[in-house]
Every structure is written in structure tokens, then in C-alpha cells.
Amino acid sequence: MILRSAEGNTRLSEDIQNSKWYAFTQLGLSYVLKENIDLSFNYGATLGDNNTHSHNVFLKLGIWW
């Protein structure tokens, strides 16, 4: 990849490499607060061998009627 400034006098270059191996993981916990209310916590991750990583976390409150 080659980047140039608007004036055209600066040139930067960098090689981009993708990971060859990836691992995916997910973990979830649920807790029932009342008969119709639950709370859940979820975590997911994608990990690679070339310092590639992604994390996500969410908390959900479910109310059922």
C-alpha cells in the first residue's frame, strides 16, 4: 500500500499481512431474576496469530410477558 500527501512530496509504504490462523470463542451467562425477568452477560472474541483480535461484550435484560 502506498500513501501520498496532497502535495505529492511525501511517500509512505507499508506491507499488510493477514493472519493465517484464527480462533473464535464465545461465553454467555444467564441469571433469572424473577419468573419473567432474566439478565444475561455475553462475551465473544476472535483471535489471530498476527496480533489480530476483536472482542465484544454485551449485557441484556429480558422481560417476558
SULQUIMO-V576826 format. One line per field, one symbol per residue. phi: phi as a letter, one per 40 degrees, with the letter a starting at -180 (. if undefined). psi: psi as a letter, one per 40 degrees, with the letter a starting at -180 (. if undefined). burial: # if it has 24 or more other ideal C-beta (glycine too) atoms within 12 Angstrom, else .. A space follows every 10 residues. Layout:
phi=???
psi=???
burial=???
This chain:
phi=.bbbcccgbb bbbacbbccc bbbbaabbbb bccadbbbbb bbbbabbbcb fcaabababb bbbbb
psi=hhhiideeeh hiihhhhiid hihhiihihi hhdadehihi hihiihiief fhihiihihh hhhi.
burial=.......... .......... .......... .......... .......... .......... .....
